[in-house]
Amino acid sequence: MSKSGSIAAAITPHDDLRARIDALAPWFHNINLGGIWTAPDHFLGDYPNMKFRKFADALPHDLTGRSVLDIGCNAGFYSVEMKRRGAARVLGIDCDERYLEQARLAADALGFSDVEFRNLSVYDVGALGERFDIVIFMGVLYHLRHPLLALDLIRAHVAGDMLIFQSMQRGSSEVMPLAEDYPFEEQAIFDRPDFPRLAFIEREYSRDWTNWWVPNRACSEAMLRSAGFRIEARPEEEVYICRTAPVPYGDWGAGAVYPARGESA
């Protein structure tokens, strides 16, 4: 056997997978691919699985026949988990091509090569031309310049039933009861920590310039309601299980395409 042939024979599938994982580093999703962790030194450890375990039981365990859209899929952890539960169609979208390559590698390595991944922004979800039974929108809102627009577009174009939402939250975890209206002279509520607040980060937070807006809990919940989602459960501090509902402010923009206040969904 030639020297080159001996070297080739010594390269195992395990070595090849390790090389492919390393070539796509750094990874934010730490996924176990056949005994190889994609981000073994992740500062959060077994992430995002450690977070998923906290709310996994709040989701349907059998997704047979259902469709799932994973917005901001990163390396595809949640896309694969939905496929594990039997989802018929899973589409993950992200606007970072390296993340998409990571996701394709992870899905293939775990035996879920039928998960589809596409380079698409949340602002372009209308181009998909279809609604999904479940939309995953986790870890994305605070990276957006226009977060409420993103929620509006999701509700208008792709959310068919369930929304799984998560955002980093800071500030008070208390939520004050909100009045239907406030007079112009009212100012004190804006100083209350339990009033909906969305903090703008002009430069960086946690060494990440894409962290633009960080809501408190009251703001996350108010934004979801405003976009037309009914909060069904909060199984984890930052995670909300929502259902589509009538949009309370259907005239927020020209050409609203879904029900306004008082109309049925």
C-alpha positions in Angstrom: 0.0 0.0 0.0 1.3 3.4 -0.9 2.2 6.0 1.8 -0.7 8.2 0.7 -3.1 5.3 0.9 -2.0 4.5 4.5 -2.7 8.1 5.5 -6.1 8.0 3.8 -7.0 4.8 5.6 -6.1 6.3 8.9 -8.6 9.1 8.5 -11.8 7.9 10.1 -15.3 9.3 9.7 -15.0 10.6 13.3 -11.9 12.6 12.2 -13.6 13.9 9.1 -16.6 15.1 11.2 -14.3 16.8 13.7 -12.6 18.6 10.8 -15.8 19.7 9.3 -17.1 21.0 12.7 -13.8 22.9 13.3 -13.9 24.4 9.8 -17.3 26.1 10.7 -16.2 27.3 14.1 -17.1 29.2 16.2 -20.5 27.6 17.1 -23.1 29.2 19.4 -25.2 26.0 19.6 -23.2 23.3 21.5 -24.6 20.1 19.9 -23.5 16.6 20.5 -22.8 15.1 17.0 -22.0 11.5 17.5 -19.8 12.1 20.6 -18.3 15.3 19.3 -19.5 18.6 20.9 -19.6 21.5 18.5 -18.7 24.1 21.2 -17.2 22.2 24.1 -16.0 25.4 25.8 -19.3 27.2 25.5 -19.7 29.7 28.4 -23.2 28.4 29.0 -22.2 24.8 28.9 -24.8 22.4 27.4 -26.6 25.2 25.5 -29.3 25.4 24.1 -30.3 22.0 25.4 -30.0 23.2 29.0 -32.7 25.8 28.2 -34.8 23.5 26.1 -35.1 21.0 28.9 -36.9 23.7 31.0 -39.8 24.1 28.6 -39.7 20.9 26.4 -42.7 19.4 28.2 -44.8 22.4 27.5 -44.7 21.6 23.7 -46.6 18.8 21.9 -44.5 15.6 22.1 -46.1 14.3 18.9 -45.8 16.7 15.9 -46.8 14.2 13.3 -48.1 15.9 10.2 -47.3 19.4 11.4 -45.1 22.1 9.8 -42.5 24.1 11.7 -40.7 27.3 10.8 -37.6 28.1 12.9 -36.7 31.8 12.5 -33.1 32.6 13.3 -32.3 28.9 13.4 -28.6 29.3 14.1 -27.0 25.8 14.1 -30.4 24.2 13.9 -30.8 22.8 17.4 -34.5 23.5 17.7 -35.2 22.5 14.0 -33.8 19.1 14.7 -35.7 18.8 18.0 -39.0 19.5 16.2 -38.1 16.8 13.6 -37.3 14.4 16.4 -41.0 14.9 17.5 -42.2 13.8 14.1 -42.8 17.1 12.4 -43.6 16.5 8.7 -41.9 19.7 7.5 -39.3 21.8 9.2 -37.8 24.9 7.7 -35.0 26.8 9.4 -34.1 30.3 8.2 -31.2 32.5 9.1 -29.4 35.4 7.4 -25.9 34.1 8.4 -24.6 31.6 5.9 -22.1 30.1 8.3 -24.9 29.3 10.8 -26.8 27.7 7.9 -23.8 25.5 7.0 -23.5 24.5 10.7 -27.2 23.6 10.7 -27.0 21.5 7.6 -24.0 19.7 9.0 -25.7 19.1 12.3 -28.9 17.8 10.8 -27.1 15.5 8.4 -24.8 14.1 11.2 -27.9 13.4 13.4 -29.8 11.7 10.6 -32.3 14.5 9.8 -31.1 15.5 6.3 -34.7 16.3 5.3 -34.7 19.5 7.5 -34.6 22.4 5.1 -32.5 25.5 5.7 -32.7 28.7 3.7 -30.9 32.1 3.9 -33.8 34.5 4.7 -34.3 37.4 7.0 -37.3 37.6 9.4 -38.3 40.7 7.6 -38.7 38.7 4.4 -41.0 35.9 5.8 -43.8 37.0 3.5 -41.8 35.6 0.6 -42.4 32.1 1.9 -46.0 32.3 0.9 -47.2 29.7 3.5 -48.3 29.5 7.1 -46.8 27.0 9.6 -48.4 25.2 12.4 -45.6 26.2 14.8 -43.2 29.1 14.5 -40.1 29.2 16.6 -38.8 32.7 17.3 -36.2 32.3 20.0 -33.1 34.4 20.7 -33.8 36.8 17.8 -35.8 39.8 18.9 -33.0 41.6 20.7 -30.8 41.3 17.7 -33.2 43.2 15.5 -33.3 46.9 14.6 -37.0 46.7 14.2 -38.3 44.1 16.7 -42.1 44.9 16.7 -42.1 45.0 12.9 -40.7 41.4 12.9 -43.5 40.2 15.2 -46.1 41.9 13.0 -44.7 40.2 9.9 -44.6 36.8 11.6 -48.3 37.2 12.6 -49.3 38.6 9.2 -47.6 36.0 7.0 -46.4 32.8 8.6 -47.9 32.1 12.0 -50.7 29.5 11.6 -51.3 28.5 15.3 -48.5 28.3 17.8 -45.6 30.7 18.4 -42.7 29.7 20.6 -41.0 33.0 21.6 -38.0 33.8 23.7 -36.0 37.0 24.2 -33.2 38.0 26.5 -34.9 40.1 29.2 -33.5 42.6 31.7 -35.0 44.9 34.3 -38.1 44.1 36.4 -39.9 40.8 36.1 -43.0 42.3 37.5 -45.9 43.2 35.2 -48.3 46.0 36.1 -52.0 46.0 35.0 -52.3 48.3 32.1 -55.2 50.8 31.6 -56.9 51.1 28.2 -55.7 54.7 27.9 -53.6 57.3 29.8 -54.1 61.1 29.7 -51.4 63.2 28.2 -50.6 64.6 31.7 -49.7 61.1 33.0 -46.0 60.8 33.5 -45.4 58.7 36.6 -46.1 55.4 34.9 -43.0 55.8 32.7 -40.8 55.7 35.9 -42.3 52.4 37.0 -40.0 49.4 36.5 -43.0 47.2 35.8 -44.3 49.3 32.9 -43.4 47.9 29.5 -39.9 49.0 28.6 -37.6 48.3 25.7 -34.1 49.4 26.3 -32.0 50.6 23.3 -28.3 49.6 23.2 -26.5 52.0 20.9 -23.1 50.3 21.0 -22.5 46.8 22.4 -23.8 44.6 25.1 -21.9 41.5 26.1 -19.4 42.3 23.4 -22.0 41.9 20.7 -23.0 44.9 18.5 -26.1 43.0 17.3 -27.8 43.3 20.7 -30.0 46.3 19.9 -33.1 46.2 22.0 -33.7 44.4 25.4 -37.2 44.3 26.8 -38.3 43.8 30.4 -40.9 41.1 31.0 -43.9 43.5 30.8 -42.6 44.7 27.4 -42.2 41.2 25.9 -45.8 40.4 26.9 -47.2 43.7 25.6 -45.4 43.3 22.3 -46.7 39.8 21.8 -50.3 40.9 22.5 -50.0 43.9 20.3 -48.8 41.8 17.4 -51.8 39.4 17.8 -50.6 36.6 20.0 -52.3 35.2 23.0 -49.9 34.1 25.7 -50.9 30.6 26.7 -48.0 29.6 29.0 -44.7 30.9 30.3 -42.9 27.6 31.1 -39.5 29.3 31.5 -38.5 32.8 32.6 -37.9 34.1 29.1 -40.0 31.6 27.0 -43.6 32.1 26.0 -46.0 29.6 24.3 -48.5 31.7 22.3 -51.4 31.1 20.0 -52.5 33.4 17.2 -55.3 35.8 18.2 -57.1 38.8 16.7 -54.7 41.7 16.3 -55.9 44.5 18.8 -54.6 47.3 16.6 -55.4 46.2 13.1 -55.0 49.7 11.7 -51.4 50.1 12.8 -50.4 50.3 9.2 -51.9 50.5 5.7 -53.3 47.3 4.3 -53.6 45.3 7.5 -54.1 41.7 6.4 -55.4 40.1 9.6 -58.3 40.7 12.0 -58.6 44.0 13.9 -60.0 44.6 17.4 -63.2 42.8 18.0 -63.1 40.6 14.9 -62.7 36.8 15.0 -59.5 35.2 13.9 
